[in-house]
Amino acid sequence: MPPARQERKRNLLLEPTLSVVIPALNAAATLPATLAALGRVAGEVVVVDGGSTDATTQLAASLGARVLVAPRGRGGQIAAGVAAASGDWLLLLHADSRLAPGWAAAAHEFIATGRGRAGYFRFSLDSSDPRARRLERAVAWRCRHLSLPYGDQGLLIARTLLDSVGGIRPLPLMEDVDLVRRLGRHRLAGLEVDAVTSAARWERDGWWRRSARNLCCLSLFFAGIPPRLIARLYR
């Protein structure tokens, strides 16, 4: 039996353990804050690099994360991290999203009571721009009425639940939407703690243009367009 599987089997007899899986690509500017916000609570942090040309891997290793390398593509990177992680609970987190204080208490409470559901955090942006607040409200509406949290809100999920819905599909984009659609509304729960995401993409591309591009990508995915084609528009 592979070591990771043996470790997971032992974990099931003890208190649930948590592994954080972070896909990364040229994330040196944001990853240190993301890792620092986790503190020492997470039992294991796995950073899966997709071919960075900056100092992402060196920073991750120096900050105590386990570093893996996988072909570029967020879904494939997350899948590789999940396969290598030993925890029976998984926190899937983007490299530019940092969890606010109080996340660990909320996560442990959810782990104790939420088996059979996946939890996501509240979307927040690290910008004082009023347009950031409007976008946050729009995301809250989307989560409340459409049950569509995105990956930048983090996803806390039991490995058994993830396996039962088919795991992470190796998609270059929309792997988060694909997963939450398979989970369904009744297996998703919001956690009352912020996941503070970098606003750099909106500031670089324009608030309305970036948001419109994201909505276009979502619509194309629902229309059945292959994610590899959608990824060209997203970048």
Secondary structure, 3 states (H helix, E strand, C coil): CCHHHHHHHHHHCCCCCEEEEEEECCCCCCHHHHHHHHCCCCCEEEEEECCCCCCHHHHHHHCCCEEEECCCCHHHHHHHHHHHCCCCEEEECCCCEEECCCHHHHHHHHHHHCCCCEEEEEEEECCCCHHHHHHHHHHHHHHHHHCCCCHHHCEEEEHHHHHHCCCCCCCCCCHHHHHHHHHCHHHEEEEEEEEEECCHHHHHHCHHHHHHHHHHHHHHHHCCCCHHHHHHHHC
